[in-house]
């Protein structure tokens, strides 16, 4: 497991949740709707969506699909218990993801574009070298901008 701490948009984290939990059975209409999120209460694994407004749509297997607006935070724990991630709103639909991620979660985070493949490589190299506890790695692209912020709309970058 490695510790991550990155900025990302809500849609990327929503795609990560779907890829990690219900990609094989999520209805296509839910997949396309940016306000529909998976939520899961039972162990092992859980997803909790903290939102100002949420409505239950449908339960399929152990996942309850909800329509959520004004999301403040998301707490995700993998079935194995090896990944524990939190997304917290910073401004609008931009938030910060932090916590511990397994190798499998790193793959899903990368596929959802929460993190870049280069960031994964740097995390893995750093964990192999044994970064002191509590230190997190923030990769930067050639311009010195964190890759997760490079594709954000200009309003999200504080311009």
HELIX and SHEET records of a PDB file:
HELIX    1   1 UNK A   10  UNK A   21  1                                  12    
HELIX    2   2 UNK A   28  UNK A   32  1                                   5    
HELIX    3   3 UNK A  103  UNK A  111  1                                   9    
HELIX    4   4 UNK A  117  UNK A  129  1                                  13    
HELIX    5   5 UNK A  147  UNK A  150  1                                   4    
HELIX    6   6 UNK A  154  UNK A  157  5                                   4    
SHEET    1   A 5 UNK A   2  UNK A   9  0                                        
SHEET    2   A 5 UNK A  94  UNK A 101 -1                                        
SHEET    3   A 5 UNK A  84  UNK A  91 -1                                        
SHEET    4   A 5 UNK A  63  UNK A  77 -1                                        
SHEET    5   A 5 UNK A  36  UNK A  39 -1                                        
SHEET    1   B 5 UNK A   2  UNK A   9  0                                        
SHEET    2   B 5 UNK A  94  UNK A 101 -1                                        
SHEET    3   B 5 UNK A  84  UNK A  91 -1                                        
SHEET    4   B 5 UNK A  63  UNK A  77 -1                                        
SHEET    5   B 5 UNK A  46  UNK A  60 -1                                        
END                                                                             
